[in-house]
Amino acid sequence: MKLIGFHPDADAEVTEAAQYYEVRKSGLGSDLLGEVERALDQILTNPEASQRIGRRVRRKSLWRFPYNLVYAAYPDRIRILTR
C-alpha cells in the first residue's frame, strides 16, 4: 500500500479552509475534511485517474467544495502539494 503525505503548506491550507468553513456554519469544516478524506481514498485507490497537470503531478477536484488536491504520484507514495 502506498503512503500518503502532505507538504506542510498543503496541510496548512486544508486546516485553514476547514476553519474558514466552520466559522461560516457549524459542521461545514468537518464536511470539508470528510470530502478531503474521500478524495484521498480515491487517489490511493487509483492515483492515475485524476487530471494530469505535470509529469508526475495530478489534480483531484473535491465534489462539494471549490478546492483541488494537487498531488505527485510516486511508485511508493503520494505527496499532496500546494496549489
PDB file with one MODEL, atoms N, CA, C and O in Angstrom:
MODEL        1
ATOM      1  N   MET A   1       0.847  -1.191   0.000  1.00  0.00           N
ATOM      2  CA  MET A   1       0.000   0.000   0.000  1.00  0.00           C
ATOM      3  C   MET A   1       0.882   1.240   0.000  1.00  0.00           C
ATOM      4  O   MET A   1       1.894   1.300   0.698  1.00  0.00           O
ATOM      5  N   LYS A   2       0.482   2.228  -0.793  1.00  0.00           N
ATOM      6  CA  LYS A   2       1.223   3.474  -0.858  1.00  0.00           C
ATOM      7  C   LYS A   2       0.962   4.312   0.387  1.00  0.00           C
ATOM      8  O   LYS A   2      -0.118   4.275   0.977  1.00  0.00           O
ATOM      9  N   LEU A   3       1.972   5.055   0.759  1.00  0.00           N
ATOM     10  CA  LEU A   3       1.831   6.019   1.841  1.00  0.00           C
ATOM     11  C   LEU A   3       1.407   7.348   1.238  1.00  0.00           C
ATOM     12  O   LEU A   3       1.711   7.647   0.083  1.00  0.00           O
ATOM     13  N   ILE A   4       0.704   8.137   2.030  1.00  0.00           N
ATOM     14  CA  ILE A   4       0.285   9.461   1.571  1.00  0.00           C
ATOM     15  C   ILE A   4       0.770  10.482   2.582  1.00  0.00           C
ATOM     16  O   ILE A   4       0.633  10.288   3.789  1.00  0.00           O
ATOM     17  N   GLY A   5       1.335  11.562   2.088  1.00  0.00           N
ATOM     18  CA  GLY A   5       1.846  12.610   2.956  1.00  0.00           C
ATOM     19  C   GLY A   5       1.518  13.975   2.390  1.00  0.00           C
ATOM     20  O   GLY A   5       1.331  14.133   1.184  1.00  0.00           O
ATOM     21  N   PHE A   6       1.450  14.954   3.269  1.00  0.00           N
ATOM     22  CA  PHE A   6       1.127  16.325   2.882  1.00  0.00           C
ATOM     23  C   PHE A   6       2.371  17.191   2.985  1.00  0.00           C
ATOM     24  O   PHE A   6       3.123  17.096   3.954  1.00  0.00           O
ATOM     25  N   HIS A   7       2.582  18.025   1.994  1.00  0.00           N
ATOM     26  CA  HIS A   7       3.557  19.106   2.120  1.00  0.00           C
ATOM     27  C   HIS A   7       3.037  19.983   3.263  1.00  0.00           C
ATOM     28  O   HIS A   7       1.825  20.171   3.370  1.00  0.00           O
ATOM     29  N   PRO A   8       3.905  20.524   4.116  1.00  0.00           N
ATOM     30  CA  PRO A   8       3.413  21.344   5.240  1.00  0.00           C
ATOM     31  C   PRO A   8       2.485  22.491   4.817  1.00  0.00           C
ATOM     32  O   PRO A   8       1.514  22.791   5.512  1.00  0.00           O
ATOM     33  N   ASP A   9       2.779  23.125   3.693  1.00  0.00           N
ATOM     34  CA  ASP A   9       1.907  24.217   3.231  1.00  0.00           C
ATOM     35  C   ASP A   9       0.535  23.699   2.805  1.00  0.00           C
ATOM     36  O   ASP A   9      -0.475  24.366   3.029  1.00  0.00           O
ATOM     37  N   ALA A  10       0.494  22.525   2.200  1.00  0.00           N
ATOM     38  CA  ALA A  10      -0.786  21.935   1.797  1.00  0.00           C
ATOM     39  C   ALA A  10      -1.606  21.566   3.027  1.00  0.00           C
ATOM     40  O   ALA A  10      -2.820  21.773   3.060  1.00  0.00           O
ATOM     41  N   ASP A  11      -0.948  21.029   4.019  1.00  0.00           N
ATOM     42  CA  ASP A  11      -1.628  20.692   5.274  1.00  0.00           C
ATOM     43  C   ASP A  11      -2.227  21.949   5.906  1.00  0.00           C
ATOM     44  O   ASP A  11      -3.364  21.937   6.376  1.00  0.00           O
ATOM     45  N   ALA A  12      -1.451  23.028   5.912  1.00  0.00           N
ATOM     46  CA  ALA A  12      -1.940  24.299   6.475  1.00  0.00           C
ATOM     47  C   ALA A  12      -3.124  24.838   5.676  1.00  0.00           C
ATOM     48  O   ALA A  12      -4.066  25.373   6.260  1.00  0.00           O
ATOM     49  N   GLU A  13      -3.090  24.706   4.347  1.00  0.00           N
ATOM     50  CA  GLU A  13      -4.201  25.179   3.514  1.00  0.00           C
ATOM     51  C   GLU A  13      -5.496  24.446   3.835  1.00  0.00           C
ATOM     52  O   GLU A  13      -6.557  25.063   3.930  1.00  0.00           O
ATOM     53  N   VAL A  14      -5.409  23.135   4.000  1.00  0.00           N
ATOM     54  CA  VAL A  14      -6.605  22.350   4.321  1.00  0.00           C
ATOM     55  C   VAL A  14      -7.140  22.756   5.692  1.00  0.00           C
ATOM     56  O   VAL A  14      -8.347  22.928   5.864  1.00  0.00           O
ATOM     57  N   THR A  15      -6.252  22.907   6.657  1.00  0.00           N
ATOM     58  CA  THR A  15      -6.665  23.301   8.005  1.00  0.00           C
ATOM     59  C   THR A  15      -7.326  24.681   7.996  1.00  0.00           C
ATOM     60  O   THR A  15      -8.367  24.876   8.623  1.00  0.00           O
ATOM     61  N   GLU A  16      -6.728  25.629   7.292  1.00  0.00           N
ATOM     62  CA  GLU A  16      -7.294  26.981   7.224  1.00  0.00           C
ATOM     63  C   GLU A  16      -8.658  26.981   6.535  1.00  0.00           C
ATOM     64  O   GLU A  16      -9.577  27.674   6.971  1.00  0.00           O
ATOM     65  N   ALA A  17      -8.785  26.210   5.468  1.00  0.00           N
ATOM     66  CA  ALA A  17     -10.070  26.141   4.758  1.00  0.00           C
ATOM     67  C   ALA A  17     -11.146  25.544   5.663  1.00  0.00           C
ATOM     68  O   ALA A  17     -12.276  26.033   5.690  1.00  0.00           O
ATOM     69  N   ALA A  18     -10.800  24.493   6.400  1.00  0.00           N
ATOM     70  CA  ALA A  18     -11.767  23.873   7.308  1.00  0.00           C
ATOM     71  C   ALA A  18     -12.191  24.860   8.397  1.00  0.00           C
ATOM     72  O   ALA A  18     -13.368  24.921   8.753  1.00  0.00           O
ATOM     73  N   GLN A  19     -11.252  25.620   8.920  1.00  0.00           N
ATOM     74  CA  GLN A  19     -11.580  26.615   9.950  1.00  0.00           C
ATOM     75  C   GLN A  19     -12.477  27.707   9.370  1.00  0.00           C
ATOM     76  O   GLN A  19     -13.426  28.147  10.020  1.00  0.00           O
ATOM     77  N   TYR A  20     -12.177  28.138   8.159  1.00  0.00           N
ATOM     78  CA  TYR A  20     -12.988  29.157   7.495  1.00  0.00           C
ATOM     79  C   TYR A  20     -14.442  28.691   7.362  1.00  0.00           C
ATOM     80  O   TYR A  20     -15.370  29.420   7.714  1.00  0.00           O
ATOM     81  N   TYR A  21     -14.626  27.479   6.854  1.00  0.00           N
ATOM     82  CA  TYR A  21     -15.983  26.958   6.667  1.00  0.00           C
ATOM     83  C   TYR A  21     -16.694  26.716   7.996  1.00  0.00           C
ATOM     84  O   TYR A  21     -17.906  26.903   8.098  1.00  0.00           O
ATOM     85  N   GLU A  22     -15.950  26.305   8.998  1.00  0.00           N
ATOM     86  CA  GLU A  22     -16.557  26.041  10.307  1.00  0.00           C
ATOM     87  C   GLU A  22     -17.092  27.330  10.923  1.00  0.00           C
ATOM     88  O   GLU A  22     -18.125  27.321  11.592  1.00  0.00           O
ATOM     89  N   VAL A  23     -16.390  28.435  10.700  1.00  0.00           N
ATOM     90  CA  VAL A  23     -16.852  29.740  11.200  1.00  0.00           C
ATOM     91  C   VAL A  23     -18.132  30.151  10.477  1.00  0.00           C
ATOM     92  O   VAL A  23     -19.023  30.750  11.078  1.00  0.00           O
ATOM     93  N   ARG A  24     -18.220  29.830   9.191  1.00  0.00           N
ATOM     94  CA  ARG A  24     -19.397  30.201   8.404  1.00  0.00           C
ATOM     95  C   ARG A  24     -20.632  29.419   8.834  1.00  0.00           C
ATOM     96  O   ARG A  24     -21.727  29.974   8.928  1.00  0.00           O
ATOM     97  N   LYS A  25     -20.446  28.122   9.096  1.00  0.00           N
ATOM     98  CA  LYS A  25     -21.566  27.282   9.511  1.00  0.00           C
ATOM     99  C   LYS A  25     -21.023  26.080  10.280  1.00  0.00           C
ATOM    100  O   LYS A  25     -20.132  25.378   9.802  1.00  0.00           O
ATOM    101  N   SER A  26     -21.555  25.855  11.452  1.00  0.00           N
ATOM    102  CA  SER A  26     -21.101  24.745  12.285  1.00  0.00           C
ATOM    103  C   SER A  26     -21.245  23.416  11.542  1.00  0.00           C
ATOM    104  O   SER A  26     -22.311  23.102  11.013  1.00  0.00           O
ATOM    105  N   GLY A  27     -20.185  22.662  11.513  1.00  0.00           N
ATOM    106  CA  GLY A  27     -20.185  21.360  10.851  1.00  0.00           C
ATOM    107  C   GLY A  27     -19.671  21.382   9.429  1.00  0.00           C
ATOM    108  O   GLY A  27     -19.312  20.340   8.881  1.00  0.00           O
ATOM    109  N   LEU A  28     -19.631  22.563   8.822  1.00  0.00           N
ATOM    110  CA  LEU A  28     -19.192  22.652   7.434  1.00  0.00           C
ATOM    111  C   LEU A  28     -17.694  22.383   7.284  1.00  0.00           C
ATOM    112  O   LEU A  28     -17.259  21.824   6.277  1.00  0.00           O
ATOM    113  N   GLY A  29     -16.915  22.777   8.276  1.00  0.00           N
ATOM    114  CA  GLY A  29     -15.484  22.477   8.262  1.00  0.00           C
ATOM    115  C   GLY A  29     -15.239  20.977   8.322  1.00  0.00           C
ATOM    116  O   GLY A  29     -14.354  20.460   7.640  1.00  0.00           O
ATOM    117  N   SER A  30     -16.017  20.286   9.131  1.00  0.00           N
ATOM    118  CA  SER A  30     -15.922  18.825   9.200  1.00  0.00           C
ATOM    119  C   SER A  30     -16.342  18.180   7.885  1.00  0.00           C
ATOM    120  O   SER A  30     -15.774  17.173   7.464  1.00  0.00           O
ATOM    121  N   ASP A  31     -17.339  18.771   7.245  1.00  0.00           N
ATOM    122  CA  ASP A  31     -17.757  18.271   5.935  1.00  0.00           C
ATOM    123  C   ASP A  31     -16.618  18.386   4.921  1.00  0.00           C
ATOM    124  O   ASP A  31     -16.394  17.476   4.123  1.00  0.00           O
ATOM    125  N   LEU A  32     -15.908  19.502   4.958  1.00  0.00           N
ATOM    126  CA  LEU A  32     -14.770  19.681   4.055  1.00  0.00           C
ATOM    127  C   LEU A  32     -13.711  18.617   4.318  1.00  0.00           C
ATOM    128  O   LEU A  32     -13.197  18.004   3.382  1.00  0.00           O
ATOM    129  N   LEU A  33     -13.387  18.397   5.586  1.00  0.00           N
ATOM    130  CA  LEU A  33     -12.377  17.387   5.916  1.00  0.00           C
ATOM    131  C   LEU A  33     -12.822  15.990   5.485  1.00  0.00           C
ATOM    132  O   LEU A  33     -11.997  15.185   5.051  1.00  0.00           O
ATOM    133  N   GLY A  34     -14.105  15.700   5.601  1.00  0.00           N
ATOM    134  CA  GLY A  34     -14.630  14.424   5.125  1.00  0.00           C
ATOM    135  C   GLY A  34     -14.491  14.289   3.626  1.00  0.00           C
ATOM    136  O   GLY A  34     -14.178  13.214   3.115  1.00  0.00           O
ATOM    137  N   GLU A  35     -14.726  15.385   2.922  1.00  0.00           N
ATOM    138  CA  GLU A  35     -14.571  15.391   1.464  1.00  0.00           C
ATOM    139  C   GLU A  35     -13.110  15.179   1.072  1.00  0.00           C
ATOM    140  O   GLU A  35     -12.816  14.477   0.104  1.00  0.00           O
ATOM    141  N   VAL A  36     -12.205  15.783   1.822  1.00  0.00           N
ATOM    142  CA  VAL A  36     -10.772  15.574   1.577  1.00  0.00           C
ATOM    143  C   VAL A  36     -10.422  14.100   1.798  1.00  0.00           C
ATOM    144  O   VAL A  36      -9.685  13.512   1.007  1.00  0.00           O
ATOM    145  N   GLU A  37     -10.942  13.512   2.858  1.00  0.00           N
ATOM    146  CA  GLU A  37     -10.673  12.083   3.133  1.00  0.00           C
ATOM    147  C   GLU A  37     -11.185  11.191   2.004  1.00  0.00           C
ATOM    148  O   GLU A  37     -10.502  10.251   1.598  1.00  0.00           O
ATOM    149  N   ARG A  38     -12.364  11.475   1.504  1.00  0.00           N
ATOM    150  CA  ARG A  38     -12.910  10.695   0.386  1.00  0.00           C
ATOM    151  C   ARG A  38     -12.033  10.823  -0.853  1.00  0.00           C
ATOM    152  O   ARG A  38     -11.775   9.840  -1.548  1.00  0.00           O
ATOM    153  N   ALA A  39     -11.578  12.043  -1.123  1.00  0.00           N
ATOM    154  CA  ALA A  39     -10.706  12.260  -2.278  1.00  0.00           C
ATOM    155  C   ALA A  39      -9.378  11.526  -2.095  1.00  0.00           C
ATOM    156  O   ALA A  39      -8.844  10.965  -3.052  1.00  0.00           O
ATOM    157  N   LEU A  40      -8.843  11.527  -0.875  1.00  0.00           N
ATOM    158  CA  LEU A  40      -7.593  10.810  -0.604  1.00  0.00           C
ATOM    159  C   LEU A  40      -7.772   9.314  -0.825  1.00  0.00           C
ATOM    160  O   LEU A  40      -6.897   8.657  -1.388  1.00  0.00           O
ATOM    161  N   ASP A  41      -8.895   8.779  -0.387  1.00  0.00           N
ATOM    162  CA  ASP A  41      -9.176   7.355  -0.612  1.00  0.00           C
ATOM    163  C   ASP A  41      -9.219   7.041  -2.103  1.00  0.00           C
ATOM    164  O   ASP A  41      -8.688   6.021  -2.543  1.00  0.00           O
ATOM    165  N   GLN A  42      -9.852   7.919  -2.880  1.00  0.00           N
ATOM    166  CA  GLN A  42      -9.934   7.713  -4.323  1.00  0.00           C
ATOM    167  C   GLN A  42      -8.555   7.811  -4.968  1.00  0.00           C
ATOM    168  O   GLN A  42      -8.233   7.040  -5.872  1.00  0.00           O
ATOM    169  N   ILE A  43      -7.748   8.749  -4.508  1.00  0.00           N
ATOM    170  CA  ILE A  43      -6.386   8.894  -5.034  1.00  0.00           C
ATOM    171  C   ILE A  43      -5.569   7.647  -4.733  1.00  0.00           C
ATOM    172  O   ILE A  43      -4.846   7.154  -5.599  1.00  0.00           O
ATOM    173  N   LEU A  44      -5.677   7.136  -3.519  1.00  0.00           N
ATOM    174  CA  LEU A  44      -4.922   5.931  -3.161  1.00  0.00           C
ATOM    175  C   LEU A  44      -5.386   4.727  -3.968  1.00  0.00           C
ATOM    176  O   LEU A  44      -4.575   3.882  -4.349  1.00  0.00           O
ATOM    177  N   THR A  45      -6.676   4.647  -4.227  1.00  0.00           N
ATOM    178  CA  THR A  45      -7.221   3.520  -4.987  1.00  0.00           C
ATOM    179  C   THR A  45      -6.775   3.555  -6.440  1.00  0.00           C
ATOM    180  O   THR A  45      -6.432   2.522  -7.015  1.00  0.00           O
ATOM    181  N   ASN A  46      -6.780   4.746  -7.033  1.00  0.00           N
ATOM    182  CA  ASN A  46      -6.424   4.861  -8.437  1.00  0.00           C
ATOM    183  C   ASN A  46      -5.743   6.212  -8.686  1.00  0.00           C
ATOM    184  O   ASN A  46      -6.390   7.151  -9.149  1.00  0.00           O
ATOM    185  N   PRO A  47      -4.456   6.316  -8.387  1.00  0.00           N
ATOM    186  CA  PRO A  47      -3.765   7.610  -8.496  1.00  0.00           C
ATOM    187  C   PRO A  47      -3.703   8.176  -9.913  1.00  0.00           C
ATOM    188  O   PRO A  47      -3.537   9.383 -10.084  1.00  0.00           O
ATOM    189  N   GLU A  48      -3.832   7.329 -10.923  1.00  0.00           N
ATOM    190  CA  GLU A  48      -3.741   7.798 -12.304  1.00  0.00           C
ATOM    191  C   GLU A  48      -5.077   8.318 -12.851  1.00  0.00           C
ATOM    192  O   GLU A  48      -5.120   8.804 -13.981  1.00  0.00           O
ATOM    193  N   ALA A  49      -6.146   8.230 -12.093  1.00  0.00           N
ATOM    194  CA  ALA A  49      -7.474   8.610 -12.585  1.00  0.00           C
ATOM    195  C   ALA A  49      -7.686  10.125 -12.662  1.00  0.00           C
ATOM    196  O   ALA A  49      -8.509  10.590 -13.451  1.00  0.00           O
ATOM    197  N   SER A  50      -6.973  10.879 -11.874  1.00  0.00           N
ATOM    198  CA  SER A  50      -7.179  12.333 -11.849  1.00  0.00           C
ATOM    199  C   SER A  50      -6.451  13.009 -13.005  1.00  0.00           C
ATOM    200  O   SER A  50      -5.547  12.442 -13.620  1.00  0.00           O
ATOM    201  N   GLN A  51      -6.876  14.234 -13.278  1.00  0.00           N
ATOM    202  CA  GLN A  51      -6.321  15.005 -14.390  1.00  0.00           C
ATOM    203  C   GLN A  51      -4.832  15.257 -14.199  1.00  0.00           C
ATOM    204  O   GLN A  51      -4.402  15.726 -13.145  1.00  0.00           O
ATOM    205  N   ARG A  52      -4.055  14.942 -15.222  1.00  0.00           N
ATOM    206  CA  ARG A  52      -2.609  15.190 -15.193  1.00  0.00           C
ATOM    207  C   ARG A  52      -2.362  16.661 -15.518  1.00  0.00           C
ATOM    208  O   ARG A  52      -2.901  17.193 -16.488  1.00  0.00           O
ATOM    209  N   ILE A  53      -1.533  17.317 -14.685  1.00  0.00           N
ATOM    210  CA  ILE A  53      -1.175  18.716 -14.929  1.00  0.00           C
ATOM    211  C   ILE A  53       0.339  18.894 -14.998  1.00  0.00           C
ATOM    212  O   ILE A  53       0.827  20.017 -15.131  1.00  0.00           O
ATOM    213  N   GLY A  54       1.063  17.820 -14.910  1.00  0.00           N
ATOM    214  CA  GLY A  54       2.522  17.829 -14.993  1.00  0.00           C
ATOM    215  C   GLY A  54       3.004  16.405 -15.168  1.00  0.00           C
ATOM    216  O   GLY A  54       2.196  15.479 -15.241  1.00  0.00           O
ATOM    217  N   ARG A  55       4.313  16.219 -15.238  1.00  0.00           N
ATOM    218  CA  ARG A  55       4.851  14.873 -15.464  1.00  0.00           C
ATOM    219  C   ARG A  55       4.367  13.879 -14.420  1.00  0.00           C
ATOM    220  O   ARG A  55       3.881  12.802 -14.766  1.00  0.00           O
ATOM    221  N   ARG A  56       4.495  14.225 -13.165  1.00  0.00           N
ATOM    222  CA  ARG A  56       4.036  13.375 -12.068  1.00  0.00           C
ATOM    223  C   ARG A  56       2.844  13.969 -11.330  1.00  0.00           C
ATOM    224  O   ARG A  56       2.260  13.316 -10.465  1.00  0.00           O
ATOM    225  N   VAL A  57       2.488  15.178 -11.658  1.00  0.00           N
ATOM    226  CA  VAL A  57       1.514  15.937 -10.865  1.00  0.00           C
ATOM    227  C   VAL A  57       0.120  15.818 -11.468  1.00  0.00           C
ATOM    228  O   VAL A  57      -0.073  15.912 -12.680  1.00  0.00           O
ATOM    229  N   ARG A  58      -0.847  15.608 -10.570  1.00  0.00           N
ATOM    230  CA  ARG A  58      -2.257  15.487 -10.964  1.00  0.00           C
ATOM    231  C   ARG A  58      -3.114  16.338 -10.035  1.00  0.00           C
ATOM    232  O   ARG A  58      -2.685  16.765  -8.963  1.00  0.00           O
ATOM    233  N   ARG A  59      -4.342  16.564 -10.489  1.00  0.00           N
ATOM    234  CA  ARG A  59      -5.285  17.381  -9.712  1.00  0.00           C
ATOM    235  C   ARG A  59      -6.580  16.600  -9.526  1.00  0.00           C
ATOM    236  O   ARG A  59      -7.174  16.115 -10.490  1.00  0.00           O
ATOM    237  N   LYS A  60      -7.009  16.486  -8.267  1.00  0.00           N
ATOM    238  CA  LYS A  60      -8.268  15.825  -7.915  1.00  0.00           C
ATOM    239  C   LYS A  60      -9.204  16.890  -7.348  1.00  0.00           C
ATOM    240  O   LYS A  60      -8.941  17.458  -6.288  1.00  0.00           O
ATOM    241  N   SER A  61     -10.285  17.153  -8.053  1.00  0.00           N
ATOM    242  CA  SER A  61     -11.264  18.140  -7.583  1.00  0.00           C
ATOM    243  C   SER A  61     -12.125  17.544  -6.478  1.00  0.00           C
ATOM    244  O   SER A  61     -12.486  16.368  -6.507  1.00  0.00           O
ATOM    245  N   LEU A  62     -12.443  18.390  -5.508  1.00  0.00           N
ATOM    246  CA  LEU A  62     -13.381  17.974  -4.471  1.00  0.00           C
ATOM    247  C   LEU A  62     -14.782  18.164  -5.024  1.00  0.00           C
ATOM    248  O   LEU A  62     -15.039  19.097  -5.784  1.00  0.00           O
ATOM    249  N   TRP A  63     -15.676  17.283  -4.642  1.00  0.00           N
ATOM    250  CA  TRP A  63     -17.013  17.277  -5.197  1.00  0.00           C
ATOM    251  C   TRP A  63     -17.843  18.467  -4.732  1.00  0.00           C
ATOM    252  O   TRP A  63     -18.492  19.123  -5.547  1.00  0.00           O
ATOM    253  N   ARG A  64     -17.829  18.750  -3.443  1.00  0.00           N
ATOM    254  CA  ARG A  64     -18.758  19.722  -2.878  1.00  0.00           C
ATOM    255  C   ARG A  64     -18.146  21.101  -2.636  1.00  0.00           C
ATOM    256  O   ARG A  64     -18.868  22.080  -2.449  1.00  0.00           O
ATOM    257  N   PHE A  65     -16.840  21.174  -2.640  1.00  0.00           N
ATOM    258  CA  PHE A  65     -16.147  22.414  -2.299  1.00  0.00           C
ATOM    259  C   PHE A  65     -15.259  22.859  -3.462  1.00  0.00           C
ATOM    260  O   PHE A  65     -14.803  22.025  -4.244  1.00  0.00           O
ATOM    261  N   PRO A  66     -15.012  24.157  -3.580  1.00  0.00           N
ATOM    262  CA  PRO A  66     -14.210  24.656  -4.710  1.00  0.00           C
ATOM    263  C   PRO A  66     -12.706  24.527  -4.459  1.00  0.00           C
ATOM    264  O   PRO A  66     -11.968  25.510  -4.522  1.00  0.00           O
ATOM    265  N   TYR A  67     -12.273  23.323  -4.181  1.00  0.00           N
ATOM    266  CA  TYR A  67     -10.864  23.043  -3.909  1.00  0.00           C
ATOM    267  C   TYR A  67     -10.410  21.835  -4.718  1.00  0.00           C
ATOM    268  O   TYR A  67     -11.208  20.988  -5.118  1.00  0.00           O
ATOM    269  N   ASN A  68      -9.117  21.787  -4.941  1.00  0.00           N
ATOM    270  CA  ASN A  68      -8.481  20.654  -5.594  1.00  0.00           C
ATOM    271  C   ASN A  68      -7.370  20.137  -4.693  1.00  0.00           C
ATOM    272  O   ASN A  68      -6.747  20.902  -3.957  1.00  0.00           O
ATOM    273  N   LEU A  69      -7.128  18.847  -4.755  1.00  0.00           N
ATOM    274  CA  LEU A  69      -5.935  18.275  -4.153  1.00  0.00           C
ATOM    275  C   LEU A  69      -4.948  18.082  -5.301  1.00  0.00           C
ATOM    276  O   LEU A  69      -5.205  17.319  -6.233  1.00  0.00           O
ATOM    277  N   VAL A  70      -3.832  18.772  -5.225  1.00  0.00           N
ATOM    278  CA  VAL A  70      -2.774  18.635  -6.215  1.00  0.00           C
ATOM    279  C   VAL A  70      -1.753  17.694  -5.604  1.00  0.00           C
ATOM    280  O   VAL A  70      -1.300  17.890  -4.476  1.00  0.00           O
ATOM    281  N   TYR A  71      -1.395  16.664  -6.370  1.00  0.00           N
ATOM    282  CA  TYR A  71      -0.513  15.648  -5.792  1.00  0.00           C
ATOM    283  C   TYR A  71       0.472  15.106  -6.814  1.00  0.00           C
ATOM    284  O   TYR A  71       0.251  15.156  -8.024  1.00  0.00           O
ATOM    285  N   ALA A  72       1.557  14.593  -6.282  1.00  0.00           N
ATOM    286  CA  ALA A  72       2.552  13.903  -7.095  1.00  0.00           C
ATOM    287  C   ALA A  72       2.490  12.428  -6.722  1.00  0.00           C
ATOM    288  O   ALA A  72       2.509  12.069  -5.545  1.00  0.00           O
ATOM    289  N   ALA A  73       2.415  11.585  -7.741  1.00  0.00           N
ATOM    290  CA  ALA A  73       2.337  10.141  -7.524  1.00  0.00           C
ATOM    291  C   ALA A  73       3.699   9.519  -7.805  1.00  0.00           C
ATOM    292  O   ALA A  73       4.255   9.686  -8.891  1.00  0.00           O
ATOM    293  N   TYR A  74       4.226   8.811  -6.833  1.00  0.00           N
ATOM    294  CA  TYR A  74       5.482   8.081  -6.945  1.00  0.00           C
ATOM    295  C   TYR A  74       5.167   6.598  -6.778  1.00  0.00           C
ATOM    296  O   TYR A  74       4.086   6.254  -6.300  1.00  0.00           O
ATOM    297  N   PRO A  75       6.076   5.723  -7.157  1.00  0.00           N
ATOM    298  CA  PRO A  75       5.795   4.292  -7.042  1.00  0.00           C
ATOM    299  C   PRO A  75       5.425   3.841  -5.624  1.00  0.00           C
ATOM    300  O   PRO A  75       4.624   2.922  -5.458  1.00  0.00           O
ATOM    301  N   ASP A  76       6.002   4.478  -4.609  1.00  0.00           N
ATOM    302  CA  ASP A  76       5.779   4.024  -3.237  1.00  0.00           C
ATOM    303  C   ASP A  76       4.993   4.997  -2.368  1.00  0.00           C
ATOM    304  O   ASP A  76       4.713   4.699  -1.207  1.00  0.00           O
ATOM    305  N   ARG A  77       4.629   6.167  -2.920  1.00  0.00           N
ATOM    306  CA  ARG A  77       3.937   7.158  -2.089  1.00  0.00           C
ATOM    307  C   ARG A  77       3.196   8.186  -2.941  1.00  0.00           C
ATOM    308  O   ARG A  77       3.418   8.310  -4.145  1.00  0.00           O
ATOM    309  N   ILE A  78       2.313   8.911  -2.273  1.00  0.00           N
ATOM    310  CA  ILE A  78       1.588  10.043  -2.850  1.00  0.00           C
ATOM    311  C   ILE A  78       1.929  11.248  -1.995  1.00  0.00           C
ATOM    312  O   ILE A  78       1.887  11.173  -0.767  1.00  0.00           O
ATOM    313  N   ARG A  79       2.264  12.349  -2.627  1.00  0.00           N
ATOM    314  CA  ARG A  79       2.596  13.580  -1.897  1.00  0.00           C
ATOM    315  C   ARG A  79       1.599  14.649  -2.295  1.00  0.00           C
ATOM    316  O   ARG A  79       1.519  15.025  -3.464  1.00  0.00           O
ATOM    317  N   ILE A  80       0.832  15.142  -1.320  1.00  0.00           N
ATOM    318  CA  ILE A  80      -0.120  16.229  -1.553  1.00  0.00           C
ATOM    319  C   ILE A  80       0.669  17.538  -1.529  1.00  0.00           C
ATOM    320  O   ILE A  80       1.394  17.832  -0.579  1.00  0.00           O
ATOM    321  N   LEU A  81       0.507  18.310  -2.599  1.00  0.00           N
ATOM    322  CA  LEU A  81       1.267  19.543  -2.780  1.00  0.00           C
ATOM    323  C   LEU A  81       0.374  20.758  -2.556  1.00  0.00           C
ATOM    324  O   LEU A  81      -0.833  20.629  -2.351  1.00  0.00           O
ATOM    325  N   THR A  82       0.977  21.922  -2.599  1.00  0.00           N
ATOM    326  CA  THR A  82       0.207  23.156  -2.522  1.00  0.00           C
ATOM    327  C   THR A  82      -0.300  23.501  -3.904  1.00  0.00           C
ATOM    328  O   THR A  82       0.158  22.940  -4.900  1.00  0.00           O
ATOM    329  N   ARG A  83      -1.239  24.419  -3.967  1.00  0.00           N
ATOM    330  CA  ARG A  83      -1.796  24.809  -5.267  1.00  0.00           C
ATOM    331  C   ARG A  83      -0.843  25.707  -6.001  1.00  0.00           C
ATOM    332  O   ARG A  83      -1.137  26.140  -7.115  1.00  0.00           O
TER     333      ARG A  83
ENDMDL
END
